Amino acid sequence: MGDDLGFDVFSRQCPSRGTLEHVTGRWGSLTMGALYEERLRFNQLRRRVDGVSEKMLSQTLHALERDGLVHREAQPTNPPRVDYELTQLGRAVTEQLLGLIRLVEDRMPDVLEARQRYDAGCEEAGDRAAVR
């Protein structure tokens, strides 16, 4: 990562690699996608991102907040209320991420077909190995 080249995610020392991991990891991408729709409280977000544990969601939100992608706002109420929303940077990143999510969803019939072909090939290879 030279000063004249800027950031290079392919370099292990580049700080952009960590941000890319936060954004593209399972919980990061789902959390950002959910927050793109609306500002949410922690438990609302946890329900929206089905399957995420409280601990993982908390860690994910902290990482995204540190990267400047998510804004956390604590309301001085009793009990305390905390809302999460995407920052301007977070919205820009999530727009790109949603394009990828939509592409994957749209192409799932192709993926499922490929999986069936692959699994059938593995079964045939296993049958051939068992005969030997």
VOMARDREN-988221 format. One record per residue: x, y, z of N, C-alpha, C in turn. Coordinates in steps of 0.02 Angstrom, whole numbers, padded with zeros to 5 digits, always signed. Example, Ala and Ser with C-alpha at 12.3 -4.5 7.8 and 13.67 -1.06 7.14 Angstrom:
<recs>
+00660-00284+00390+00615-00225+00390+00660-00165+00390+00642-00112+00354+00684-00053+00357+00645+00002+00394
</recs>
This chain:
<recs>
+00043-00059+00000+00000+00000+00000+00045+00062+00000+00062+00087-00058+00103+00146-00063+00062+00209-00057+00095+00263-00034+00060+00326-00026+00032+00352-00092+00069+00339-00146+00047+00364-00211-00009+00322-00242-00020+00262-00217-00071+00218-00244-00137+00222-00207-00137+00250-00148-00199+00252-00109-00210+00186-00074-00271+00169-00063-00289+00109-00026-00294+00050-00074-00273-00009-00049-00273-00070-00090-00299-00127-00046-00361-00144-00055-00393-00195-00014-00359-00263-00019-00320-00273-00071-00285-00337-00080-00222-00342-00037-00201-00286-00009-00143-00285+00036-00167-00300+00107-00135-00347+00140-00157-00366+00207-00150-00309+00257-00109-00260+00243-00099-00204+00288-00147-00146+00276-00186-00150+00224-00231-00095+00207-00292-00094+00254-00307-00036+00283-00364-00032+00328-00431-00041+00293-00433-00034+00228-00497-00045+00192-00520-00117+00196-00473-00163+00206-00490-00233+00210-00537-00247+00269-00523-00217+00326-00566-00227+00385-00636-00200+00373-00640-00142+00342-00706-00113+00327-00744-00157+00278-00709-00182+00227-00742-00227+00180-00769-00289+00215-00730-00316+00262-00754-00374+00301-00815-00356+00342-00816-00297+00372-00875-00277+00412-00937-00270+00368-00928-00244+00308-00985-00231+00263-01009-00295+00230-00964-00339+00211-00984-00397+00172-00994-00460+00213-00978-00458+00277-00992-00515+00319-01067-00526+00324-01086-00585+00342-01158-00602+00344-01198-00551+00384-01177-00538+00445-01218-00495+00488-01211-00422+00469-01153-00401+00445-01144-00332+00424-01188-00314+00365-01188-00357+00314-01228-00342+00255-01303-00343+00271-01324-00391+00311-01396-00394+00329-01416-00335+00373-01373-00316+00419-01387-00260+00463-01393-00195+00423-01345-00185+00378-01347-00124+00337-01408-00124+00291-01424-00182+00263-01483-00186+00220-01547-00169+00258-01552-00194+00319-01611-00180+00360-01615-00106+00378-01558-00075+00393-01557-00005+00411-01568+00041+00351-01558+00015+00292-01571+00055+00232-01645+00071+00226-01686+00024+00249-01759+00032+00245-01784+00085+00293-01755+00086+00354-01779+00133+00405-01733+00134+00465-01741+00184+00506-01706+00191+00570-01739+00140+00617-01698+00102+00654-01725+00050+00697-01693+00050+00766-01732+00028+00814-01706+00015+00881-01673-00053+00879-01632-00067+00930-01593-00129+00932-01637-00191+00924-01689-00197+00964-01731-00257+00960-01770-00262+00895-01789-00205+00866-01821-00207+00801-01773-00233+00748-01711-00210+00753-01659-00232+00706-01645-00306+00715-01643-00328+00777-01630-00399+00791-01686-00443+00762-01748-00420+00767-01803-00459+00737-01799-00459+00661-01779-00402+00633-01776-00396+00560-01720-00440+00531-01663-00444+00566-01607-00485+00543-01614-00553+00577-01657-00593+00550-01675-00657+00579-01613-00701+00589-01605-00726+00650-01552-00773+00664-01491-00743+00698-01485-00677+00699-01427-00646+00730-01436-00646+00806-01382-00662+00842-01386-00660+00915-01377-00588+00938-01397-00576+00999-01390-00509+01028-01316-00488+01028-01273-00535+01047-01201-00521+01050-01173-00504+00981-01191-00543+00931-01165-00531+00864-01191-00466+00835-01254-00451+00847-01281-00388+00822-01247-00329+00856-01235-00335+00920-01201-00281+00956-01130-00271+00929-01093-00325+00918-01026-00320+00890-01027-00291+00820-01075-00312+00781-01082-00288+00712-01095-00213+00711-01142-00192+00753-01159-00120+00756-01100-00078+00779-01063-00103+00828-01004-00067+00852-00953-00058+00795-00940-00112+00758-00892-00109+00703-00915-00061+00649-00979-00063+00631-01006-00019+00579-01007+00053+00602-01020+00063+00666-01019+00131+00693-00947+00158+00693-00899+00118+00712-00829+00139+00713-00806+00157+00642-00830+00121+00592-00811+00135+00522-00849+00195+00494-00895+00224+00532-00932+00282+00508-00990+00266+00463-01013+00203+00465-01067+00181+00422-01135+00183+00457-01135+00178+00522-01196+00178+00562-01190+00231+00616-01246+00265+00628-01250+00314+00682-01294+00286+00737-01270+00291+00799-01307+00268+00858-01328+00329+00897-01393+00332+00912-01419+00389+00950-01456+00363+01011-01430+00381+01069-01461+00362+01132-01507+00418+01155-01569+00400+01169-01618+00449+01194-01618+00447+01270-01618+00506+01302-01617+00508+01375-01686+00494+01405-01709+00433+01398-01775+00414+01424-01765+00357+01474-01818+00341+01509-01816+00285+01554-01871+00236+01536-01856+00176+01511-01790+00149+01499-01756+00183+01440-01689+00178+01436-01653+00210+01381-01676+00184+01313-01678+00228+01266-01696+00209+01197-01637+00224+01152-01617+00175+01113-01561+00183+01067-01585+00167+00997-01574+00215+00952-01592+00206+00882-01529+00201+00840-01534+00163+00786-01479+00155+00739-01503+00175+00670-01460+00209+00634-01475+00226+00564-01410+00231+00525-01415+00225+00460-01356+00230+00418-01335+00303+00412-01270+00314+00409-01243+00380+00395-01248+00390+00319-01228+00449+00297-01228+00462+00225-01180+00413+00190-01122+00402+00220-01075+00352+00192-01106+00283+00194-01138+00265+00249-01170+00200+00255-01224+00189+00202-01262+00241+00187-01314+00236+00135-01282+00224+00067-01228+00259+00053-01194+00251-00012-01167+00180-00020-01136+00155+00033-01110+00086+00031-01167+00036+00025-01220+00047+00062-01276+00000+00062-01312-00002-00005-01315+00054-00040-01345+00054-00107-01308+00005-00152-01242+00005-00149-01203-00042-00189-01214-00114-00164-01216-00123-00100-01227-00189-00070-01295-00217-00090-01346-00175-00090-01413-00197-00109-01417-00220-00181-01376-00189-00224-01373-00212-00293-01348-00284-00296-01297-00300-00257-01271-00368-00254-01323-00415-00224-01356-00394-00171-01407-00436-00139-01463-00451-00189-01486-00402-00225-01540-00412-00274-01518-00459-00330-01455-00451-00352-01429-00495-00405-01429-00567-00381-01405-00579-00320-01403-00647-00293-01474-00675-00287-01520-00635-00260-01589-00659-00253-01620-00675-00322-01608-00632-00370-01636-00642-00437-01608-00704-00472-01545-00720-00456-01512-00776-00490-01513-00841-00450-01551-00843-00396-01554-00903-00355-01578-00965-00392-01624-00960-00440-01640-01021-00479-01578-01050-00512-01534-01008-00539-01472-01032-00570-01426-01063-00519-01422-01032-00460-01379-01058-00407-01404-01126-00384-01470-01132-00373-01498-01196-00350-01487-01251-00402-01493-01233-00465-01481-01282-00519-01408-01303-00519-01363-01256-00511-01291-01272-00509-01276-01317-00449-01307-01304-00393-01296-01346-00334-01319-01418-00346-01376-01425-00379-01401-01492-00394-01353-01529-00440-01329-01495-00492-01280-01526-00538-01217-01546-00500-01193-01502-00458-01132-01515-00420-01142-01575-00373-01197-01574-00336-01210-01628-00288-01219-01694-00324-01252-01694-00381-01260-01755-00420-01192-01781-00444-01148-01736-00464-01080-01756-00485-01040-01784-00427-01049-01756-00368-01013-01782-00309-01038-01851-00291-01104-01861-00297-01133-01927-00281-01107-01979-00330-01103-01961-00395-01077-02007-00445-01004-02023-00432-00965-01972-00414-00895-01983-00400-00887-02028-00339-00930-02019-00289-00929-02062-00229-00947-02133-00246-00996-02143-00291-01016-02210-00312-00959-02244-00349-00923-02206-00392-00866-02234-00429-00810-02253-00381-00798-02212-00331-00745-02226-00283-00762-02288-00241-00826-02296-00225-00847-02353-00184-00840-02419-00223-00848-02417-00290-00843-02477-00332-00772-02500-00336-00724-02455-00334-00653-02474-00341-00630-02512-00284
</recs>
